[in-house]
Amino acid sequence: MRLRGDGPDVSFRVRACLEQRSMAIDIVSAVLGHVRGADRNFRHEFVTAFGEAFNNIVIHGYRGRTDGLLDVDVELVNEGITMRLKDNGHPVDLDAVAPPDLESMPERGMGVYMIHALIDEVAYERGNPNVLSLTKRVTPESACGGRNPR
Amino acid sequence: MNCIRTDNGGESRLVIDGSLDALTVRDLRPIIDAVVADKPQRVTVDIEKLELIDSSGVGAIVSLFKRVKANGGSVVVVGAREQPLAVLKLLKLDAVLGVT
């Protein structure tokens, strides 16, 4: 629930490295518990998408660096959540990533597809920082039931 | 992530728990390599106690599937539930991996 007219409800910063992934997901999971109406599927889907976005920032955005930071702002609204992931690494344009051919059972390159499949609105602004915005609304439908991701 | 391997004749069983992700998959890959090298007829991947999986983890299981199949064997995934099951369905792998 929005208590103020502007600014995030929750903000946190983690080092952008895979060793911090589990902790970041724990924080996100705790926040998701405060999204009104969010069921288990909603939480699973958002955590999955966040994890893939985290991977992309660490592995691609901050490739070759160990000093990267990830700032996360969260806005809780009655009907869902918006999360903004901010980094200062190389820009990673999600729209430029070709969707995988799932019939061929790819072993990589599925993360961006999963983000688009599980999140209602995905927006990316390159800059200083790069900002990836993920908005998911509480609906009775599960994204795993066949939403078209792209 | 923990992975326990047991073997019975030409069958191998991998029981994976915890979180299988871009970090922990590094620990699983050597186990997968060892299983593939032994050319089992059948591999069962038990993920009943797996709590979380990401695309890296899925990639490792798909790699196992392809390599075992190339050697004439088969791979099935059992016990999937919650988030891992949803991810396998999303990636349309539940049927081909025989997820039960």
gemmi code that builds the backbone of each chain (N, CA, C; Angstrom):
import gemmi

chains = {
    "A": [
        ("MET", (0.847, -1.191, 0.000), (0.000, 0.000, 0.000), (0.880, 1.237, 0.000)),
        ("ARG", (0.491, 2.206, -0.828), (1.271, 3.427, -0.905), (0.926, 4.322, 0.271)),
        ("LEU", (1.907, 4.675, 1.037), (1.694, 5.542, 2.173), (2.074, 6.977, 1.849)),
        ("ARG", (2.895, 7.141, 0.815), (3.319, 8.472, 0.424), (3.102, 8.631, -1.076)),
        ("GLY", (3.121, 9.848, -1.513), (2.852, 10.114, -2.906), (4.028, 9.858, -3.819)),
        ("ASP", (5.211, 9.862, -3.282), (6.370, 9.631, -4.129), (7.446, 8.893, -3.340)),
        ("GLY", (8.410, 8.360, -4.112), (9.483, 7.613, -3.478), (9.101, 6.169, -3.246)),
        ("PRO", (10.111, 5.326, -3.169), (9.844, 3.902, -2.985), (9.373, 3.565, -1.579)),
        ("ASP", (8.655, 2.477, -1.461), (8.260, 1.965, -0.149), (9.421, 1.244, 0.529)),
        ("VAL", (10.200, 0.574, -0.297), (11.342, -0.177, 0.206), (12.509, 0.039, -0.745)),
        ("SER", (13.681, 0.225, -0.204), (14.895, 0.291, -1.013), (15.958, -0.566, -0.346)),
        ("PHE", (16.735, -1.227, -1.183), (17.873, -1.945, -0.625), (19.002, -1.990, -1.644)),
        ("ARG", (20.190, -2.206, -1.150), (21.376, -2.273, -1.993), (22.120, -3.554, -1.685)),
        ("VAL", (22.549, -4.237, -2.737), (23.371, -5.430, -2.562), (24.558, -5.350, -3.509)),
        ("ARG", (25.618, -6.020, -3.143), (26.731, -6.154, -4.075), (26.266, -7.017, -5.235)),
        ("ALA", (26.626, -6.592, -6.430), (26.169, -7.298, -7.625), (27.109, -8.453, -7.926)),
        ("CYS", (26.922, -9.519, -7.174), (27.711, -10.727, -7.399), (26.807, -11.922, -7.078)),
        ("LEU", (27.119, -13.034, -7.683), (26.241, -14.197, -7.524), (26.178, -14.668, -6.081)),
        ("GLU", (27.227, -14.391, -5.319), (27.219, -14.805, -3.913), (26.129, -14.080, -3.122)),
        ("GLN", (25.663, -12.948, -3.620), (24.619, -12.187, -2.925), (23.216, -12.496, -3.458)),
        ("ARG", (23.151, -13.368, -4.447), (21.868, -13.644, -5.103), (20.837, -14.187, -4.113)),
        ("SER", (21.254, -15.128, -3.325), (20.314, -15.750, -2.391), (19.760, -14.735, -1.397)),
        ("MET", (20.624, -13.865, -0.910), (20.162, -12.866, 0.049), (19.192, -11.885, -0.612)),
        ("ALA", (19.532, -11.466, -1.829), (18.643, -10.544, -2.538), (17.266, -11.174, -2.749)),
        ("ILE", (17.252, -12.445, -3.095), (15.968, -13.123, -3.305), (15.203, -13.250, -1.989)),
        ("ASP", (15.923, -13.463, -0.915), (15.242, -13.519, 0.392), (14.569, -12.181, 0.714)),
        ("ILE", (15.257, -11.093, 0.398), (14.673, -9.767, 0.648), (13.436, -9.562, -0.219)),
        ("VAL", (13.569, -9.897, -1.497), (12.433, -9.737, -2.408), (11.254, -10.608, -1.951)),
        ("SER", (11.545, -11.807, -1.522), (10.475, -12.699, -1.058), (9.742, -12.098, 0.132)),
        ("ALA", (10.508, -11.491, 1.025), (9.882, -10.867, 2.193), (8.985, -9.709, 1.773)),
        ("VAL", (9.455, -8.907, 0.823), (8.651, -7.781, 0.342), (7.377, -8.277, -0.328)),
        ("LEU", (7.488, -9.341, -1.103), (6.322, -9.864, -1.820), (5.225, -10.323, -0.865)),
        ("GLY", (5.611, -10.674, 0.332), (4.619, -11.052, 1.322), (3.699, -9.910, 1.716)),
        ("HIS", (4.071, -8.685, 1.312), (3.260, -7.510, 1.636), (2.457, -7.004, 0.443)),
        ("VAL", (2.499, -7.732, -0.667), (1.685, -7.357, -1.823), (0.281, -7.911, -1.613)),
        ("ARG", (-0.664, -7.017, -1.483), (-2.034, -7.432, -1.178), (-2.595, -8.321, -2.281)),
        ("GLY", (-3.103, -9.451, -1.896), (-3.732, -10.355, -2.857), (-2.781, -11.276, -3.587)),
        ("ALA", (-1.487, -11.101, -3.359), (-0.521, -11.934, -4.085), (-0.537, -13.352, -3.524)),
        ("ASP", (-0.736, -14.304, -4.413), (-0.734, -15.697, -3.970), (0.651, -16.306, -4.205)),
        ("ARG", (0.721, -17.587, -3.944), (2.008, -18.274, -4.063), (2.549, -18.208, -5.488)),
        ("ASN", (1.672, -18.368, -6.483), (2.121, -18.304, -7.870), (2.708, -16.936, -8.190)),
        ("PHE", (2.008, -15.910, -7.738), (2.491, -14.549, -7.972), (3.903, -14.398, -7.418)),
        ("ARG", (4.093, -14.858, -6.200), (5.411, -14.704, -5.558), (6.473, -15.538, -6.284)),
        ("HIS", (6.118, -16.750, -6.669), (7.074, -17.591, -7.401), (7.487, -16.920, -8.709)),
        ("GLU", (6.497, -16.389, -9.407), (6.783, -15.799, -10.710), (7.650, -14.559, -10.570)),
        ("PHE", (7.348, -13.735, -9.580), (8.142, -12.510, -9.442), (9.564, -12.841, -8.987)),
        ("VAL", (9.682, -13.747, -8.057), (11.023, -14.137, -7.596), (11.838, -14.726, -8.754)),
        ("THR", (11.194, -15.532, -9.563), (11.887, -16.123, -10.712), (12.396, -15.036, -11.651)),
        ("ALA", (11.527, -14.085, -11.964), (11.917, -13.004, -12.874), (13.022, -12.145, -12.259)),
        ("PHE", (12.880, -11.823, -10.981), (13.917, -11.025, -10.320), (15.259, -11.754, -10.369)),
        ("GLY", (15.229, -13.050, -10.114), (16.481, -13.817, -10.133), (17.155, -13.775, -11.492)),
        ("GLU", (16.362, -13.848, -12.550), (16.938, -13.786, -13.891), (17.501, -12.393, -14.179)),
        ("ALA", (16.779, -11.371, -13.741), (17.276, -10.001, -13.934), (18.572, -9.790, -13.154)),
        ("PHE", (18.609, -10.302, -11.936), (19.825, -10.213, -11.117), (20.985, -10.897, -11.842)),
        ("ASN", (20.745, -12.093, -12.356), (21.793, -12.809, -13.091), (22.316, -11.978, -14.254)),
        ("ASN", (21.401, -11.387, -15.016), (21.816, -10.618, -16.188), (22.700, -9.442, -15.802)),
        ("ILE", (22.319, -8.762, -14.734), (23.101, -7.603, -14.315), (24.492, -8.027, -13.856)),
        ("VAL", (24.549, -9.098, -13.088), (25.847, -9.562, -12.576), (26.712, -10.137, -13.694)),
        ("ILE", (26.122, -11.007, -14.490), (26.917, -11.765, -15.470), (27.239, -10.938, -16.709)),
        ("HIS", (26.279, -10.123, -17.148), (26.487, -9.358, -18.378), (26.772, -7.884, -18.087)),
        ("GLY", (25.944, -7.268, -17.251), (26.134, -5.844, -16.985), (27.472, -5.544, -16.320)),
        ("TYR", (27.781, -6.318, -15.306), (29.027, -6.110, -14.559), (30.094, -7.141, -14.924)),
        ("ARG", (30.030, -7.627, -16.137), (30.992, -8.640, -16.573), (32.433, -8.139, -16.378)),
        ("GLY", (33.225, -8.952, -15.718), (34.629, -8.610, -15.511), (34.879, -7.669, -14.353)),
        ("ARG", (33.811, -7.288, -13.666), (33.968, -6.374, -12.533), (33.525, -7.052, -11.230)),
        ("THR", (34.148, -6.630, -10.165), (33.775, -7.172, -8.850), (33.301, -6.079, -7.903)),
        ("ASP", (33.230, -4.849, -8.416), (32.864, -3.727, -7.546), (31.442, -3.229, -7.796)),
        ("GLY", (30.667, -4.001, -8.548), (29.339, -3.538, -8.921), (28.355, -3.552, -7.757)),
        ("LEU", (27.424, -2.609, -7.828), (26.353, -2.534, -6.840), (25.006, -2.571, -7.557)),
        ("LEU", (24.034, -3.124, -6.888), (22.672, -3.134, -7.404), (21.769, -2.458, -6.381)),
        ("ASP", (21.114, -1.401, -6.821), (20.128, -0.720, -5.982), (18.736, -1.115, -6.443)),
        ("VAL", (17.901, -1.424, -5.495), (16.544, -1.868, -5.816), (15.545, -0.988, -5.077)),
        ("ASP", (14.635, -0.406, -5.832), (13.530, 0.361, -5.254), (12.231, -0.399, -5.501)),
        ("VAL", (11.404, -0.435, -4.491), (10.139, -1.164, -4.596), (8.986, -0.232, -4.280)),
        ("GLU", (7.969, -0.274, -5.126), (6.723, 0.420, -4.835), (5.604, -0.613, -4.767)),
        ("LEU", (4.940, -0.616, -3.649), (3.800, -1.516, -3.479), (2.522, -0.738, -3.740)),
        ("VAL", (1.696, -1.276, -4.587), (0.405, -0.661, -4.864), (-0.659, -1.702, -4.581)),
        ("ASN", (-1.888, -1.257, -4.530), (-2.962, -2.169, -4.164), (-3.035, -3.381, -5.082)),
        ("GLU", (-2.744, -3.135, -6.362), (-2.938, -4.223, -7.309), (-1.633, -4.867, -7.771)),
        ("GLY", (-0.537, -4.601, -7.093), (0.695, -5.253, -7.509), (1.936, -4.583, -6.976)),
        ("ILE", (3.002, -4.722, -7.743), (4.306, -4.256, -7.305), (5.103, -3.754, -8.507)),
        ("THR", (5.859, -2.701, -8.281), (6.838, -2.249, -9.263), (8.209, -2.257, -8.599)),
        ("MET", (9.144, -2.896, -9.262), (10.499, -2.962, -8.745), (11.454, -2.378, -9.785)),
        ("ARG", (12.318, -1.507, -9.337), (13.307, -0.902, -10.227), (14.695, -1.346, -9.797)),
        ("LEU", (15.395, -1.968, -10.738), (16.746, -2.450, -10.486), (17.711, -1.494, -11.171)),
        ("LYS", (18.595, -0.897, -10.405), (19.473, 0.140, -10.928), (20.929, -0.303, -10.799)),
        ("ASP", (21.642, -0.228, -11.931), (23.047, -0.636, -11.925), (23.856, 0.313, -12.779)),
        ("ASN", (25.142, 0.263, -12.601), (26.041, 1.116, -13.371), (26.980, 0.294, -14.252)),
        ("GLY", (26.508, -0.872, -14.652), (27.308, -1.717, -15.529), (27.034, -1.438, -16.993)),
        ("HIS", (27.466, -2.365, -17.841), (27.182, -2.236, -19.266), (25.670, -2.359, -19.484)),
        ("PRO", (25.099, -1.530, -20.337), (23.668, -1.672, -20.618), (23.350, -3.030, -21.233)),
        ("VAL", (22.253, -3.610, -20.802), (21.799, -4.892, -21.358), (20.378, -4.668, -21.862)),
        ("ASP", (20.262, -4.503, -23.171), (18.955, -4.217, -23.760), (18.154, -5.506, -23.901)),
        ("LEU", (17.168, -5.667, -23.041), (16.406, -6.914, -23.053), (15.658, -7.113, -24.362)),
        ("ASP", (15.226, -6.005, -24.969), (14.463, -6.134, -26.209), (15.344, -6.579, -27.375)),
        ("ALA", (16.657, -6.459, -27.218), (17.551, -6.853, -28.295), (17.904, -8.338, -28.241)),
        ("VAL", (17.451, -8.995, -27.186), (17.756, -10.421, -27.029), (16.696, -11.247, -27.740)),
        ("ALA", (17.146, -12.062, -28.669), (16.200, -12.884, -29.436), (15.563, -13.934, -28.538)),
        ("PRO", (14.268, -14.168, -28.711), (13.615, -15.207, -27.905), (14.173, -16.580, -28.248)),
        ("PRO", (14.246, -17.458, -27.264), (14.819, -18.789, -27.522), (13.839, -19.673, -28.284)),
        ("ASP", (14.401, -20.633, -28.985), (13.589, -21.660, -29.634), (13.414, -22.784, -28.627)),
        ("LEU", (12.303, -22.758, -27.915), (12.115, -23.724, -26.839), (12.038, -25.158, -27.354)),
        ("GLU", (11.625, -25.331, -28.597), (11.537, -26.687, -29.148), (12.902, -27.354, -29.223)),
        ("SER", (13.947, -26.533, -29.330), (15.301, -27.088, -29.436), (15.933, -27.329, -28.075)),
        ("MET", (15.199, -27.069, -27.010), (15.685, -27.256, -25.652), (17.025, -26.545, -25.426)),
        ("PRO", (17.015, -25.221, -25.493), (18.263, -24.483, -25.293), (18.799, -24.654, -23.871)),
        ("GLU", (20.102, -24.539, -23.751), (20.732, -24.667, -22.430), (21.046, -23.300, -21.832)),
        ("ARG", (20.895, -22.257, -22.617), (21.113, -20.898, -22.119), (20.268, -19.937, -22.935)),
        ("GLY", (20.280, -18.686, -22.514), (19.544, -17.677, -23.264), (18.051, -17.669, -22.982)),
        ("MET", (17.646, -18.198, -21.823), (16.223, -18.266, -21.498), (15.787, -17.201, -20.505)),
        ("GLY", (16.740, -16.535, -19.878), (16.412, -15.621, -18.791), (15.524, -14.460, -19.201)),
        ("VAL", (15.870, -13.813, -20.298), (15.086, -12.661, -20.746), (13.677, -13.104, -21.141)),
        ("TYR", (13.604, -14.244, -21.790), (12.281, -14.797, -22.132), (11.444, -14.983, -20.869)),
        ("MET", (12.071, -15.512, -19.841), (11.334, -15.775, -18.597), (10.855, -14.478, -17.956)),
        ("ILE", (11.700, -13.458, -17.995), (11.305, -12.166, -17.417), (10.056, -11.638, -18.134)),
        ("HIS", (10.106, -11.637, -19.450), (8.958, -11.123, -20.209), (7.712, -11.984, -19.998)),
        ("ALA", (7.922, -13.283, -19.815), (6.776, -14.182, -19.663), (6.086, -14.004, -18.313)),
        ("LEU", (6.847, -13.611, -17.315), (6.332, -13.616, -15.946), (5.949, -12.234, -15.423)),
        ("ILE", (6.378, -11.195, -16.123), (6.156, -9.824, -15.661), (5.213, -9.107, -16.616)),
        ("ASP", (4.293, -8.331, -16.079), (3.310, -7.651, -16.926), (3.921, -6.516, -17.736)),
        ("GLU", (4.754, -5.721, -17.109), (5.387, -4.599, -17.806), (6.883, -4.619, -17.511)),
        ("VAL", (7.666, -4.655, -18.583), (9.118, -4.630, -18.462), (9.623, -3.405, -19.221)),
        ("ALA", (10.341, -2.549, -18.532), (10.873, -1.352, -19.185), (12.349, -1.221, -18.829)),
        ("TYR", (13.108, -0.712, -19.793), (14.548, -0.576, -19.554), (15.014, 0.780, -20.063)),
        ("GLU", (15.736, 1.467, -19.213), (16.330, 2.744, -19.600), (17.818, 2.657, -19.336)),
        ("ARG", (18.589, 2.767, -20.420), (20.030, 2.769, -20.222), (20.480, 4.144, -19.768)),
        ("GLY", (21.509, 4.190, -18.986), (21.993, 5.473, -18.495), (22.891, 5.273, -17.295)),
        ("ASN", (22.963, 6.266, -16.503), (23.787, 6.211, -15.294), (22.923, 6.597, -14.095)),
        ("PRO", (22.200, 5.666, -13.528), (22.319, 4.208, -13.742), (21.378, 3.702, -14.835)),
        ("ASN", (21.630, 2.452, -15.255), (20.633, 1.726, -16.043), (19.490, 1.345, -15.101)),
        ("VAL", (18.277, 1.441, -15.613), (17.133, 1.124, -14.758), (16.230, 0.102, -15.455)),
        ("LEU", (16.087, -1.030, -14.828), (15.154, -2.051, -15.300), (13.941, -2.032, -14.379)),
        ("SER", (12.781, -1.759, -14.961), (11.549, -1.693, -14.176), (10.685, -2.926, -14.446)),
        ("LEU", (10.276, -3.546, -13.378), (9.428, -4.738, -13.467), (8.128, -4.457, -12.724)),
        ("THR", (7.028, -4.509, -13.448), (5.726, -4.300, -12.818), (4.874, -5.547, -12.996)),
        ("LYS", (4.343, -6.017, -11.898), (3.466, -7.191, -11.950), (2.216, -6.907, -11.130)),
        ("ARG", (1.090, -7.209, -11.741), (-0.182, -6.957, -11.087), (-0.810, -8.258, -10.614)),
        ("VAL", (-1.541, -8.155, -9.562), (-2.244, -9.319, -9.033), (-3.455, -9.601, -9.907)),
        ("THR", (-3.456, -10.759, -10.530), (-4.593, -11.205, -11.331), (-4.847, -12.657, -10.989)),
        ("PRO", (-6.010, -13.163, -11.333), (-6.289, -14.569, -11.038), (-5.534, -15.532, -11.930)),
        ("GLU", (-4.905, -15.008, -12.993), (-4.240, -15.889, -13.938), (-2.783, -16.094, -13.544)),
        ("SER", (-2.282, -17.257, -13.868), (-0.860, -17.533, -13.690), (-0.169, -17.363, -15.029)),
        ("ALA", (0.991, -16.670, -14.991), (1.734, -16.471, -16.231), (2.175, -17.794, -16.839)),
        ("CYS", (2.315, -18.813, -16.039), (2.797, -20.083, -16.561), (1.722, -20.804, -17.345)),
        ("GLY", (0.552, -20.217, -17.424), (-0.524, -20.858, -18.157), (-0.524, -20.538, -19.631)),
        ("GLY", (0.425, -19.725, -20.093), (0.517, -19.550, -21.519), (0.500, -18.114, -21.989)),
        ("ARG", (0.822, -17.151, -21.118), (0.891, -15.768, -21.575), (1.976, -15.634, -22.633)),
        ("ASN", (1.700, -14.829, -23.656), (2.701, -14.583, -24.683), (3.712, -13.591, -24.149)),
        ("PRO", (4.970, -13.977, -24.018), (5.934, -13.128, -23.361), (6.432, -11.975, -24.206)),
        ("ARG", (6.356, -12.003, -25.503), (6.945, -10.958, -26.310), (5.941, -10.413, -27.292)),
    ],
    "B": [
        ("MET", (22.693, -25.654, -2.351), (22.329, -26.783, -3.183), (23.160, -27.982, -2.763)),
        ("ASN", (22.480, -29.085, -2.600), (23.162, -30.350, -2.387), (22.680, -31.321, -3.444)),
        ("CYS", (23.596, -32.156, -3.900), (23.235, -33.191, -4.864), (23.856, -34.507, -4.409)),
        ("ILE", (22.996, -35.485, -4.216), (23.465, -36.805, -3.813), (23.226, -37.775, -4.963)),
        ("ARG", (24.287, -38.473, -5.353), (24.188, -39.436, -6.452), (24.228, -40.855, -5.908)),
        ("THR", (23.309, -41.663, -6.398), (23.363, -43.086, -6.097), (23.235, -43.850, -7.409)),
        ("ASP", (23.835, -45.034, -7.439), (23.817, -45.842, -8.658), (23.322, -47.245, -8.351)),
        ("ASN", (22.572, -47.778, -9.300), (22.057, -49.135, -9.165), (22.080, -49.775, -10.546)),
        ("GLY", (23.109, -50.565, -10.783), (23.257, -51.150, -12.103), (23.477, -50.064, -13.141)),
        ("GLY", (22.630, -50.058, -14.146), (22.773, -49.067, -15.208), (21.979, -47.804, -14.957)),
        ("GLU", (21.493, -47.651, -13.726), (20.689, -46.480, -13.416), (21.410, -45.575, -12.418)),
        ("SER", (21.306, -44.303, -12.648), (21.837, -43.308, -11.703), (20.684, -42.450, -11.203)),
        ("ARG", (20.772, -42.054, -9.959), (19.753, -41.184, -9.383), (20.444, -39.985, -8.744)),
        ("LEU", (19.984, -38.809, -9.107), (20.494, -37.570, -8.524), (19.376, -36.935, -7.700)),
        ("VAL", (19.634, -36.726, -6.438), (18.668, -36.051, -5.565), (19.220, -34.658, -5.266)),
        ("ILE", (18.508, -33.654, -5.750), (18.988, -32.271, -5.641), (18.054, -31.487, -4.725)),
        ("ASP", (18.632, -30.756, -3.791), (17.793, -29.914, -2.933), (18.350, -28.486, -2.875)),
        ("GLY", (17.613, -27.623, -2.196), (18.066, -26.239, -2.039), (17.761, -25.381, -3.257)),
        ("SER", (18.723, -24.573, -3.639), (18.564, -23.662, -4.767), (19.579, -24.004, -5.852)),
        ("LEU", (19.070, -24.263, -7.049), (19.944, -24.557, -8.184), (19.929, -23.330, -9.090)),
        ("ASP", (21.012, -22.562, -9.029), (21.033, -21.279, -9.733), (22.405, -21.026, -10.346)),
        ("ALA", (22.589, -19.812, -10.822), (23.805, -19.480, -11.553), (25.064, -19.669, -10.716)),
        ("LEU", (24.924, -19.587, -9.407), (26.076, -19.801, -8.527), (26.266, -21.284, -8.223)),
        ("THR", (25.209, -21.926, -7.774), (25.344, -23.299, -7.292), (25.463, -24.322, -8.410)),
        ("VAL", (25.098, -23.931, -9.630), (25.194, -24.881, -10.738), (26.651, -25.284, -10.977)),
        ("ARG", (27.555, -24.458, -10.522), (28.976, -24.793, -10.668), (29.310, -26.077, -9.918)),
        ("ASP", (28.619, -26.322, -8.831), (28.874, -27.532, -8.053), (28.207, -28.757, -8.663)),
        ("LEU", (27.153, -28.509, -9.439), (26.427, -29.632, -10.044), (27.095, -30.129, -11.320)),
        ("ARG", (27.702, -29.246, -12.054), (28.226, -29.637, -13.368), (29.251, -30.772, -13.307)),
        ("PRO", (30.181, -30.786, -12.344), (31.115, -31.925, -12.282), (30.399, -33.245, -12.010)),
        ("ILE", (29.333, -33.185, -11.240), (28.556, -34.408, -10.968), (27.888, -34.884, -12.245)),
        ("ILE", (27.324, -33.934, -12.988), (26.704, -34.274, -14.270), (27.737, -34.872, -15.223)),
        ("ASP", (28.911, -34.268, -15.269), (29.966, -34.791, -16.150), (30.303, -36.237, -15.791)),
        ("ALA", (30.365, -36.520, -14.506), (30.705, -37.873, -14.055), (29.605, -38.862, -14.415)),
        ("VAL", (28.360, -38.442, -14.261), (27.237, -39.319, -14.625), (27.277, -39.615, -16.118)),
        ("VAL", (27.432, -38.595, -16.912), (27.455, -38.773, -18.364), (28.593, -39.705, -18.774)),
        ("ALA", (29.736, -39.554, -18.139), (30.905, -40.367, -18.484), (30.658, -41.848, -18.241)),
        ("ASP", (29.792, -42.159, -17.281), (29.504, -43.562, -16.962), (28.466, -44.179, -17.894)),
        ("LYS", (27.882, -43.367, -18.767), (26.924, -43.816, -19.778), (25.807, -44.695, -19.203)),
        ("PRO", (25.065, -44.160, -18.234), (23.968, -44.943, -17.654), (22.827, -45.107, -18.661)),
        ("GLN", (22.048, -46.179, -18.452), (20.884, -46.391, -19.321), (19.753, -45.447, -18.931)),
        ("ARG", (19.693, -45.143, -17.667), (18.599, -44.303, -17.191), (19.108, -43.428, -16.052)),
        ("VAL", (18.701, -42.168, -16.082), (19.029, -41.234, -15.004), (17.728, -40.647, -14.471)),
        ("THR", (17.577, -40.703, -13.174), (16.428, -40.070, -12.524), (16.929, -38.870, -11.729)),
        ("VAL", (16.326, -37.723, -11.992), (16.674, -36.504, -11.263), (15.522, -36.192, -10.321)),
        ("ASP", (15.769, -36.354, -9.058), (14.727, -36.143, -8.046), (14.865, -34.721, -7.496)),
        ("ILE", (13.866, -33.879, -7.792), (13.940, -32.487, -7.331), (12.790, -32.160, -6.370)),
        ("GLU", (12.327, -33.168, -5.679), (11.222, -32.939, -4.745), (11.587, -31.902, -3.683)),
        ("LYS", (12.845, -31.889, -3.281), (13.262, -30.959, -2.230), (14.006, -29.742, -2.785)),
        ("LEU", (13.941, -29.592, -4.113), (14.518, -28.392, -4.720), (13.549, -27.224, -4.527)),
        ("GLU", (14.027, -26.155, -3.951), (13.153, -25.031, -3.620), (13.120, -23.970, -4.714)),
        ("LEU", (14.235, -23.797, -5.393), (14.328, -22.708, -6.368), (15.251, -23.130, -7.499)),
        ("ILE", (14.861, -22.769, -8.717), (15.719, -23.042, -9.867), (15.674, -21.827, -10.784)),
        ("ASP", (16.789, -21.547, -11.444), (16.792, -20.472, -12.441), (17.182, -21.061, -13.788)),
        ("SER", (17.337, -20.189, -14.785), (17.594, -20.686, -16.130), (18.929, -21.421, -16.212)),
        ("SER", (19.880, -21.046, -15.373), (21.166, -21.747, -15.364), (20.990, -23.181, -14.883)),
        ("GLY", (20.185, -23.339, -13.855), (19.917, -24.676, -13.346), (19.171, -25.528, -14.346)),
        ("VAL", (18.189, -24.911, -14.995), (17.456, -25.632, -16.036), (18.415, -26.052, -17.147)),
        ("GLY", (19.315, -25.135, -17.510), (20.286, -25.449, -18.558), (21.130, -26.663, -18.223)),
        ("ALA", (21.487, -26.802, -16.960), (22.295, -27.954, -16.545), (21.511, -29.254, -16.684)),
        ("ILE", (20.241, -29.220, -16.313), (19.421, -30.432, -16.436), (19.205, -30.779, -17.907)),
        ("VAL", (18.993, -29.749, -18.728), (18.830, -29.990, -20.164), (20.118, -30.566, -20.758)),
        ("SER", (21.247, -30.050, -20.303), (22.534, -30.580, -20.759), (22.660, -32.055, -20.410)),
        ("LEU", (22.297, -32.389, -19.176), (22.328, -33.794, -18.753), (21.437, -34.635, -19.666)),
        ("PHE", (20.238, -34.139, -19.914), (19.274, -34.862, -20.749), (19.857, -35.126, -22.139)),
        ("LYS", (20.405, -34.107, -22.753), (20.906, -34.238, -24.125), (22.095, -35.192, -24.199)),
        ("ARG", (22.980, -35.079, -23.231), (24.198, -35.890, -23.282), (23.916, -37.355, -22.975)),
        ("VAL", (23.039, -37.600, -22.028), (22.683, -38.991, -21.716), (21.936, -39.612, -22.893)),
        ("LYS", (21.048, -38.830, -23.471), (20.290, -39.319, -24.622), (21.217, -39.625, -25.799)),
        ("ALA", (22.248, -38.784, -25.982), (23.200, -39.006, -27.077), (23.954, -40.320, -26.897)),
        ("ASN", (24.048, -40.772, -25.648), (24.717, -42.050, -25.358), (23.740, -43.220, -25.345)),
        ("GLY", (22.487, -42.948, -25.725), (21.505, -44.016, -25.783), (20.687, -44.198, -24.518)),
        ("GLY", (20.871, -43.335, -23.542), (20.135, -43.447, -22.286), (18.945, -42.517, -22.224)),
        ("SER", (18.320, -42.464, -21.064), (17.167, -41.592, -20.876), (17.263, -40.875, -19.529)),
        ("VAL", (16.582, -39.756, -19.444), (16.563, -38.956, -18.218), (15.114, -38.620, -17.887)),
        ("VAL", (14.739, -38.804, -16.652), (13.425, -38.359, -16.203), (13.611, -37.500, -14.959)),
        ("VAL", (12.710, -36.550, -14.806), (12.725, -35.652, -13.644), (11.491, -35.959, -12.805)),
        ("VAL", (11.694, -36.212, -11.537), (10.571, -36.554, -10.663), (10.516, -35.587, -9.482)),
        ("GLY", (9.318, -35.449, -8.936), (9.143, -34.696, -7.696), (9.051, -33.192, -7.847)),
        ("ALA", (8.995, -32.689, -9.079), (8.964, -31.229, -9.261), (7.686, -30.642, -8.665)),
        ("ARG", (7.820, -29.545, -7.980), (6.658, -28.869, -7.397), (6.993, -27.392, -7.221)),
        ("GLU", (5.967, -26.628, -6.948), (6.132, -25.204, -6.653), (6.942, -24.488, -7.746)),
        ("GLN", (7.886, -23.663, -7.355), (8.596, -22.817, -8.321), (9.331, -23.633, -9.392)),
        ("PRO", (10.064, -24.686, -9.031), (10.738, -25.455, -10.088), (9.769, -26.041, -11.105)),
        ("LEU", (8.624, -26.528, -10.657), (7.637, -27.079, -11.588), (7.112, -25.986, -12.517)),
        ("ALA", (6.848, -24.813, -11.954), (6.345, -23.705, -12.769), (7.370, -23.302, -13.833)),
        ("VAL", (8.633, -23.294, -13.466), (9.671, -22.912, -14.424), (9.792, -23.958, -15.537)),
        ("LEU", (9.759, -25.217, -15.180), (9.854, -26.271, -16.202), (8.665, -26.215, -17.154)),
        ("LYS", (7.494, -25.909, -16.622), (6.318, -25.771, -17.488), (6.445, -24.546, -18.380)),
        ("LEU", (6.907, -23.457, -17.803), (7.064, -22.232, -18.585), (7.974, -22.458, -19.792)),
        ("LEU", (9.036, -23.246, -19.584), (10.000, -23.496, -20.642), (9.637, -24.729, -21.463)),
        ("LYS", (8.419, -25.231, -21.239), (7.867, -26.352, -22.016), (8.765, -27.589, -21.940)),
        ("LEU", (9.324, -27.804, -20.757), (10.207, -28.943, -20.560), (9.555, -30.055, -19.743)),
        ("ASP", (8.382, -29.781, -19.181), (7.771, -30.761, -18.290), (7.451, -32.063, -19.012)),
        ("ALA", (6.986, -31.971, -20.228), (6.615, -33.187, -20.961), (7.843, -33.960, -21.427)),
        ("VAL", (8.787, -33.248, -22.030), (9.946, -33.941, -22.597), (10.833, -34.556, -21.522)),
        ("LEU", (10.842, -33.928, -20.343), (11.636, -34.479, -19.250), (10.847, -35.487, -18.416)),
        ("GLY", (9.629, -35.744, -18.837), (8.813, -36.722, -18.122), (8.530, -36.329, -16.703)),
        ("VAL", (8.367, -35.011, -16.483), (8.198, -34.517, -15.124), (6.967, -35.120, -14.471)),
        ("THR", (7.182, -35.702, -13.318), (6.066, -36.262, -12.549), (6.109, -35.748, -11.144)),
    ],
}
model = gemmi.Model(1)
for chain_id, residues in chains.items():
    chain = gemmi.Chain(chain_id)
    for i, (resn, *xyz) in enumerate(residues, 1):
        res = gemmi.Residue()
        res.name, res.seqid = resn, gemmi.SeqId(i, " ")
        for name, pos in zip(("N", "CA", "C"), xyz):
            atom = gemmi.Atom()
            atom.name, atom.element = name, gemmi.Element(name[0])
            atom.pos, atom.b_iso = gemmi.Position(*pos), 0.0
            res.add_atom(atom)
        chain.add_residue(res)
    model.add_chain(chain)
structure = gemmi.Structure()
structure.add_model(model)
structure.setup_entities()
